[in-house]
Amino acid sequence: MFLLLKTEACTLPIIQKDSNFQNNETGNLNDTPDYSRILNIYQRLINARGDFRYLVPKLYLKQEESHVASIDYNKSEIVLEKKAYDVCSKFGDAAIAFLLAHELTHYYEKHAYGKIFFASEIVDLNVSKNINSVQNQVLNETQADYLGGFLAYSAGFGLFEKGDSLIANLYQSYGLGENLDGYPSKSDRMVLSKRIAEKVKTLVDVFEMANLLSAIGKHHEAYLYYKYILNQYQSREIYNNLGVSAVMDAMTYFNKDSLKFSYVNEMDVQFRGSRDLANRKDSILKQAIFHFDAAISLDPDYSIAYLNKANAYALLNNLSKAKFYLEEEALPIVLKTKTNSKTLSDIHVLQGIIAAREGNNSLATTFFNKAIENNNQLGQINLDVLNNVPHEMVNVVRIPTFDDTISNMSLKAFTQKIKMLRQSVS
C-alpha cells in the first residue's frame, strides 16, 4: 500500500503523483524531534522482528510529497514523507508503526526480488507481464499490510484497526480523487484494509492463545499454536517460543527421579519412563534445538535462544554441548550487552545444575548462590534440591479451575476461545 522504488515500481504504491520524481537530498529532516520519534518506533519494529541476517535499511524523514513512504533497495533506505508523518500522527504511534512495518515487510519478504532481479531478465517473454501485473502487486501489498500489522502488534503498538481512515486521510491530504490509474479505487482499498485488519486480529488471537496455553502448562497445544503462526510469520521470538514449548512438552515425559532439578526455560513474550516415552521426549527435544537454531540464524546475538538450546542439551544428557552453548555462546553475549539480568541469572542456574550433575556440589552451590543474589527463585529451589531440603517443583503446573483468571480472562471464557480458534489452527 505504501511502496514505490526510486528506479521502478515493484509493488503497488499508494501514490504516484509524478513518475519523474527524483529523490530530494536537501529535504532531510533527520535532525528533528519528529525523526527521533519515528526512529524509536522503527527500532522497536526491527528488534521485534529480530532478523539480522540482512542489512537493516536506514530510515529517513524527508520534506517530500510524492509517494507517502518508499524503499530504495539499491541504497537499502526507507523514506517516510513529512506530510504522511503528519497524517499518521493524528492516529498516534500505532499508525506510524503500521506504515513502517508495512515497508519492512516488503523488505523481509523480498517482494522486490521478482521485479528487480528476475523480471528484467525475461522482459522479452510473456511471463514477465504476469510478474509485473497489478494483481501480483496487490497481493504483495496485502501481505505487507497483514504481516506488517502483526509485526506492529508484536512490537507493542497494539492492533491498528483504522487503516481505512488512514487511507482516506492520506488521499485527502495528498489531494487525490477516488480513482488513480493502475490502482484499485480508494473505496476498494478502504474495504480491503478493514478485511486485512480482521485477519491480523485472528492471528493475534492465535498468538495470545499460545501464550495462555503456555501459562497453564498446556505445552503441546501451545506448540501447535506457535507452529501455526510460524507458517505465516517468522521471527526469532516465535522460533524461540516454539522451541521452549517443545522442551516443556518433552519434560512431561521425564519421571520424577530423572528430573530432580528445576530447569530454566525462557519464553520471549511481552511472554513416565518406558523406552517409547524416552524416545519421544528425545525426539521433541531435538526438534526444539532445530527451532532454537532457526532463531539464532535470524539473530546470532540472541542469548536467550543459546540458553534454551543449552537447556535442551542438558535434558538430553549431553552436558558437554550444554556447557559449550551456555558458556561459549550465551554467557559472552549477555556479559557484552549487559542488558538482561534475568538471562544471566538463568545461566547461573543451568551452570549449577550441570555442575551438580557432574558431581561438583561446591561449584553448583556457587552458581546457585549467584542466581539467588539476582532474586532468581530457581536458584533457591535448586540449592534446596542439592542440599536435600524439601521443596515444591516449579515445573509442575497446578490444574486451574474455572474461577481462575489469566490476563483478566476467566478460564471458562478461555476454554470457549480455544474452541473457537481450534478449527482455524488445525
C-alpha positions as CSV (number, residue, x, y, z in Angstrom):
1,M,0.0,0.0,0.0
2,F,2.9,2.4,0.6
3,L,5.8,1.3,-1.5
4,L,7.5,2.8,-4.6
5,L,11.0,2.2,-5.8
6,K,13.0,5.1,-6.9
7,T,14.0,3.2,-10.1
8,E,11.0,1.2,-10.9
9,A,7.8,0.3,-9.0
10,C,7.7,-3.3,-7.9
11,T,4.8,-3.2,-5.6
12,L,1.7,-1.1,-5.6
13,P,2.4,2.4,-4.2
14,I,-0.5,4.3,-2.7
15,I,0.6,7.5,-4.5
16,Q,2.5,8.2,-7.7
17,K,1.8,11.9,-8.4
18,D,4.9,12.3,-10.5
19,S,6.5,9.4,-12.4
20,N,9.7,11.5,-12.9
21,F,10.1,12.2,-9.2
22,Q,13.7,12.4,-8.1
23,N,14.9,12.0,-4.5
24,N,15.3,15.3,-2.8
25,E,18.6,15.1,-0.9
26,T,18.1,18.6,0.6
27,G,14.9,17.7,2.3
28,N,16.4,15.5,5.0
29,L,14.7,16.0,8.4
30,N,16.7,13.5,10.4
31,D,17.9,16.1,12.8
32,T,14.4,16.9,14.1
33,P,12.3,15.7,17.1
34,D,9.9,14.1,14.6
35,Y,12.6,11.9,13.3
36,S,13.7,10.9,16.8
37,R,10.1,9.8,17.4
38,I,9.8,7.6,14.2
39,L,13.3,6.2,14.7
40,N,12.4,4.9,18.1
41,I,9.3,3.3,16.6
42,Y,11.4,1.9,13.8
43,Q,14.0,0.4,16.1
44,R,11.2,-1.3,18.2
45,L,9.9,-2.9,15.0
46,I,13.4,-4.1,14.0
47,N,14.0,-5.6,17.4
48,A,10.6,-7.3,17.4
49,R,11.3,-9.0,14.0
50,G,14.8,-9.9,15.2
51,D,16.0,-10.8,11.7
52,F,19.6,-9.6,11.4
53,R,20.6,-11.8,8.5
54,Y,20.4,-8.7,6.2
55,L,21.5,-5.1,6.5
56,V,18.8,-3.1,8.3
57,P,17.6,-0.4,6.0
58,K,18.4,3.2,7.0
59,L,15.4,5.4,7.9
60,Y,14.9,8.9,6.6
61,L,12.2,11.6,7.2
62,K,12.1,13.9,4.3
63,Q,10.3,17.0,3.1
64,E,8.9,15.4,0.0
65,E,5.4,15.0,-1.4
66,S,5.1,12.2,-3.9
67,H,4.9,8.6,-2.5
68,V,3.9,8.7,1.2
69,A,6.6,6.1,2.0
70,S,9.2,4.4,-0.2
71,I,12.1,2.0,-0.1
72,D,15.2,2.1,-2.2
73,Y,16.5,-1.4,-2.5
74,N,19.8,-0.3,-4.1
75,K,20.6,2.0,-1.2
76,S,18.8,0.0,1.5
77,E,16.9,3.1,2.6
78,I,13.3,3.6,3.8
79,V,11.9,7.2,3.4
80,L,8.8,8.5,5.2
81,E,7.5,11.8,3.9
82,K,6.7,14.6,6.4
83,K,3.2,15.0,5.0
84,A,2.5,11.3,5.5
85,Y,4.0,11.5,9.0
86,D,1.7,14.4,9.9
87,V,-1.3,12.4,8.8
88,C,-0.2,9.3,10.8
89,S,0.4,11.4,13.9
90,K,-3.3,12.1,14.1
91,F,-3.8,8.4,14.7
92,G,-0.8,8.0,17.2
93,D,2.3,5.9,17.2
94,A,0.3,2.8,16.1
95,A,-0.3,4.3,12.7
96,I,3.3,5.2,12.2
97,A,4.3,1.7,13.3
98,F,1.8,0.2,10.9
99,L,3.2,2.2,8.0
100,L,6.9,1.5,8.8
101,A,6.1,-2.2,9.5
102,H,4.5,-2.4,6.1
103,E,7.7,-1.2,4.4
104,L,9.8,-3.5,6.5
105,T,7.6,-6.5,5.5
106,H,8.2,-5.7,1.8
107,Y,11.9,-5.9,2.6
108,Y,11.9,-9.0,4.7
109,E,9.6,-10.9,2.4
110,K,11.7,-9.9,-0.7
111,H,8.7,-8.5,-2.6
112,A,11.2,-6.7,-4.9
113,Y,13.0,-9.8,-5.9
114,G,10.8,-10.8,-8.8
115,K,10.8,-7.2,-10.2
116,I,14.4,-6.3,-9.9
117,F,16.3,-9.5,-10.0
118,F,14.2,-11.7,-12.2
119,A,11.6,-10.0,-14.4
120,S,14.1,-7.8,-16.1
121,E,16.0,-10.9,-17.3
122,I,12.9,-12.2,-19.1
123,V,11.4,-8.9,-20.3
124,D,11.0,-10.4,-23.8
125,L,8.8,-13.2,-22.6
126,N,5.0,-13.0,-21.9
127,V,5.6,-14.4,-18.4
128,S,7.3,-11.2,-17.4
129,K,3.9,-9.5,-17.8
130,N,2.5,-11.7,-15.1
131,I,5.3,-10.9,-12.7
132,N,4.7,-7.2,-13.2
133,S,0.9,-7.4,-13.1
134,V,-1.2,-5.2,-10.8
135,Q,-2.7,-8.4,-9.4
136,N,0.8,-9.5,-8.1
137,Q,1.4,-6.0,-6.7
138,V,-1.9,-6.0,-4.9
139,L,-1.1,-9.5,-3.4
140,N,2.3,-8.1,-2.1
141,E,0.6,-5.1,-0.7
142,T,-2.0,-7.2,1.1
143,Q,0.7,-9.4,2.6
144,A,2.6,-6.4,3.7
145,D,-0.5,-5.0,5.5
146,Y,-1.2,-8.4,7.1
147,L,2.3,-9.3,8.3
148,G,3.2,-5.7,8.9
149,G,0.1,-5.4,11.2
150,F,1.2,-8.4,13.2
151,L,4.8,-7.1,13.4
152,A,3.5,-3.8,14.8
153,Y,1.4,-5.7,17.3
154,S,4.4,-7.9,18.4
155,A,6.5,-4.7,18.9
156,G,4.0,-3.5,21.5
157,F,1.9,-1.0,19.4
158,G,-1.3,-2.9,19.6
159,L,-3.8,-3.7,16.8
160,F,-4.2,-0.9,14.3
161,E,-7.7,-1.1,13.0
162,K,-8.1,2.3,11.4
163,G,-6.3,1.6,8.2
164,D,-9.4,2.6,6.2
165,S,-9.5,6.0,7.9
166,L,-5.8,6.4,7.4
167,I,-6.1,5.8,3.7
168,A,-9.0,8.3,3.4
169,N,-6.9,10.9,5.2
170,L,-3.8,10.3,3.1
171,Y,-5.8,10.6,-0.1
172,Q,-7.3,13.9,1.1
173,S,-4.0,15.3,2.3
174,Y,-2.3,14.5,-1.0
175,G,-5.2,15.9,-3.0
176,L,-6.2,12.6,-4.7
177,G,-9.6,11.6,-6.1
178,E,-11.4,8.3,-5.9
179,N,-9.6,6.7,-8.8
180,L,-5.9,6.5,-9.8
181,D,-4.7,4.9,-13.0
182,G,-3.4,1.4,-12.3
183,Y,-4.8,1.2,-8.8
184,P,-8.0,-0.1,-7.1
185,S,-10.4,2.7,-6.2
186,K,-10.0,4.4,-2.9
187,S,-13.2,2.8,-1.7
188,D,-12.0,-0.7,-2.5
189,R,-8.7,-0.1,-0.8
190,M,-10.5,1.0,2.4
191,V,-12.7,-2.1,2.4
192,L,-9.6,-4.3,1.8
193,S,-7.9,-2.6,4.7
194,K,-10.7,-3.4,7.1
195,R,-10.7,-7.1,5.9
196,I,-7.0,-7.4,6.5
197,A,-7.3,-5.9,9.9
198,E,-9.7,-8.7,10.8
199,K,-7.2,-11.3,9.6
200,V,-4.5,-9.7,11.7
201,K,-6.8,-9.8,14.7
202,T,-7.3,-13.6,14.2
203,L,-3.5,-14.1,14.0
204,V,-3.1,-12.1,17.2
205,D,-5.8,-14.2,18.9
206,V,-3.8,-17.3,18.0
207,F,-0.6,-15.8,19.4
208,E,-2.3,-14.8,22.6
209,M,-3.8,-18.2,22.9
210,A,-0.4,-19.8,22.5
211,N,0.9,-17.6,25.4
212,L,-2.1,-18.5,27.6
213,L,-1.7,-22.2,26.9
214,S,1.9,-22.0,27.9
215,A,0.9,-20.2,31.1
216,I,-1.4,-23.0,32.2
217,G,1.1,-25.8,31.2
218,K,-0.6,-26.9,28.0
219,H,2.7,-27.0,26.2
220,H,1.9,-29.4,23.4
221,E,-1.2,-27.3,22.5
222,A,0.9,-24.1,22.7
223,Y,3.4,-25.7,20.4
224,L,0.7,-26.3,17.8
225,Y,-0.5,-22.7,18.0
226,Y,3.0,-21.2,17.7
227,K,3.7,-23.5,14.8
228,Y,0.5,-22.2,13.1
229,I,1.8,-18.6,13.4
230,L,5.3,-19.7,12.1
231,N,3.7,-20.9,8.9
232,Q,2.7,-17.3,8.2
233,Y,5.1,-15.1,10.2
234,Q,8.7,-15.8,11.2
235,S,10.7,-14.0,13.9
236,R,13.3,-15.0,16.4
237,E,10.8,-14.9,19.3
238,I,8.3,-17.2,17.6
239,Y,11.1,-19.7,16.8
240,N,12.3,-19.4,20.4
241,N,8.9,-19.8,22.0
242,L,8.2,-22.8,19.7
243,G,11.4,-24.4,21.0
244,V,10.5,-23.7,24.6
245,S,7.1,-25.2,24.2
246,A,8.7,-28.3,22.8
247,V,11.2,-28.5,25.7
248,M,8.4,-28.1,28.2
249,D,6.3,-30.7,26.4
250,A,9.3,-33.1,26.5
251,M,9.7,-32.6,30.2
252,T,6.3,-34.1,30.9
253,Y,7.8,-37.5,29.7
254,F,10.5,-37.5,32.4
255,N,9.9,-39.4,35.5
256,K,10.3,-37.7,38.9
257,D,13.7,-39.1,39.7
258,S,15.2,-38.2,36.4
259,L,14.1,-34.6,36.6
260,K,15.3,-33.8,40.1
261,F,16.4,-30.2,39.3
262,S,14.1,-27.4,38.1
263,Y,15.4,-26.4,34.7
264,V,15.4,-23.0,33.0
265,N,13.2,-22.1,30.0
266,E,12.9,-18.6,28.8
267,M,9.8,-17.6,26.8
268,D,10.3,-14.3,24.9
269,V,6.8,-12.6,25.2
270,Q,5.7,-9.3,26.4
271,F,5.7,-13.5,27.0
272,R,6.8,-41.9,32.9
273,G,9.8,-44.0,31.9
274,S,9.2,-46.5,29.1
275,R,11.5,-46.7,26.1
276,D,8.9,-45.3,23.8
277,L,8.3,-42.3,26.0
278,A,12.1,-41.8,26.3
279,N,12.4,-41.8,22.6
280,R,9.5,-39.4,22.3
281,K,11.0,-36.9,24.7
282,D,14.4,-37.1,23.0
283,S,12.7,-36.5,19.6
284,I,10.8,-33.5,20.9
285,L,14.0,-32.0,22.5
286,K,15.9,-32.4,19.2
287,Q,13.1,-30.7,17.4
288,A,13.3,-27.9,19.9
289,I,17.0,-27.5,19.2
290,F,16.1,-27.0,15.5
291,H,13.8,-24.2,16.5
292,F,16.4,-22.5,18.6
293,D,18.9,-22.8,15.8
294,A,16.4,-21.1,13.5
295,A,16.1,-18.2,16.0
296,I,19.9,-17.9,16.2
297,S,20.1,-17.9,12.4
298,L,18.0,-14.7,12.4
299,D,20.0,-13.1,15.2
300,P,23.4,-14.6,16.1
301,D,23.5,-12.4,19.2
302,Y,20.2,-13.8,20.6
303,S,21.4,-15.0,24.0
304,I,18.0,-16.4,25.1
305,A,18.0,-18.9,22.2
306,Y,21.6,-20.1,23.1
307,L,20.5,-20.5,26.8
308,N,17.4,-22.5,25.8
309,K,19.5,-24.6,23.4
310,A,21.9,-25.4,26.2
311,N,19.0,-26.3,28.4
312,A,17.7,-28.8,25.8
313,Y,21.1,-30.4,25.5
314,A,21.3,-30.8,29.3
315,L,17.9,-32.6,29.3
316,L,19.3,-34.8,26.5
317,N,22.2,-35.7,28.9
318,N,24.7,-34.1,26.5
319,L,26.4,-32.0,29.2
320,S,29.4,-31.1,27.1
321,K,27.3,-29.4,24.4
322,A,25.2,-27.8,27.1
323,K,28.2,-26.2,28.7
324,F,29.6,-25.1,25.3
325,Y,26.4,-23.3,24.2
326,L,25.9,-21.9,27.7
327,E,29.5,-20.7,28.5
328,E,30.9,-20.1,25.0
329,E,27.8,-18.6,23.3
330,A,25.1,-17.3,25.7
331,L,27.3,-16.0,28.5
332,P,29.7,-13.8,26.4
333,I,26.7,-12.2,24.7
334,V,25.0,-11.4,28.0
335,L,28.2,-10.0,29.5
336,K,28.9,-7.9,26.4
337,T,25.4,-6.3,26.2
338,K,24.8,-6.1,30.0
339,T,21.1,-5.7,29.4
340,N,19.5,-9.0,30.5
341,S,20.0,-9.8,34.2
342,K,17.2,-12.4,34.0
343,T,19.1,-14.4,31.3
344,L,22.3,-14.0,33.3
345,S,20.8,-15.4,36.4
346,D,19.2,-18.3,34.5
347,I,22.6,-19.1,33.0
348,H,23.9,-19.4,36.6
349,V,21.1,-21.7,37.4
350,L,21.8,-24.0,34.5
351,Q,25.6,-23.9,35.3
352,G,24.7,-25.0,38.8
353,I,22.6,-27.9,37.5
354,I,25.3,-29.1,35.2
355,A,27.9,-28.8,37.9
356,A,25.7,-30.8,40.3
357,R,25.1,-33.5,37.7
358,E,28.9,-33.7,37.2
359,G,29.3,-34.3,40.9
360,N,30.8,-30.9,41.8
361,N,28.4,-29.8,44.5
362,S,30.7,-26.9,45.7
363,L,30.7,-25.3,42.3
364,A,27.0,-25.9,41.9
365,T,26.4,-24.1,45.2
366,T,28.4,-21.1,44.0
367,F,26.3,-20.8,40.8
368,F,23.0,-21.2,42.6
369,N,24.0,-18.5,45.1
370,K,24.9,-16.2,42.2
371,A,21.3,-16.7,40.9
372,I,19.9,-16.1,44.3
373,E,21.7,-12.8,44.5
374,N,19.7,-11.8,41.4
375,N,16.4,-12.8,43.0
376,N,16.1,-15.9,40.8
377,Q,13.7,-18.3,42.5
378,L,15.1,-21.3,40.7
379,G,18.5,-20.7,42.3
380,Q,17.0,-21.2,45.8
381,I,14.8,-24.2,44.7
382,N,17.8,-26.0,43.1
383,L,20.0,-25.2,46.0
384,D,17.4,-26.8,48.3
385,V,17.4,-29.9,46.0
386,L,21.2,-30.0,46.2
387,N,21.0,-29.9,50.0
388,N,18.1,-32.4,50.2
389,V,15.8,-29.7,51.5
390,P,12.1,-30.5,50.7
391,H,10.7,-28.1,48.1
392,E,7.9,-27.8,45.6
393,M,8.9,-28.4,42.0
394,V,8.1,-25.3,39.9
395,N,7.9,-27.4,36.7
396,V,4.7,-29.0,38.0
397,V,1.7,-26.9,36.9
398,R,-1.3,-26.7,39.2
399,I,-4.6,-27.7,37.4
400,P,-6.6,-24.4,37.3
401,T,-10.3,-24.1,37.9
402,F,-12.9,-22.1,36.1
403,D,-12.7,-19.5,38.8
404,D,-9.1,-18.7,37.9
405,T,-8.2,-15.9,35.5
406,I,-5.2,-15.3,33.2
407,S,-4.6,-11.9,31.7
408,N,-8.1,-10.8,33.1
409,M,-9.8,-13.7,31.2
410,S,-11.7,-16.3,33.1
411,L,-10.8,-19.9,32.4
412,K,-14.3,-20.5,31.2
413,A,-14.0,-17.8,28.6
414,F,-10.5,-19.1,27.8
415,T,-11.7,-22.6,27.0
416,Q,-14.5,-21.2,24.9
417,K,-12.0,-19.1,23.0
418,I,-9.9,-22.3,22.4
419,K,-12.9,-24.0,20.8
420,M,-13.5,-21.0,18.5
421,L,-9.9,-20.9,17.3
422,R,-9.1,-24.7,17.2
423,Q,-10.7,-25.1,13.8
424,S,-8.7,-22.3,12.2
425,V,-5.4,-23.6,13.7
426,S,-6.0,-27.2,12.7
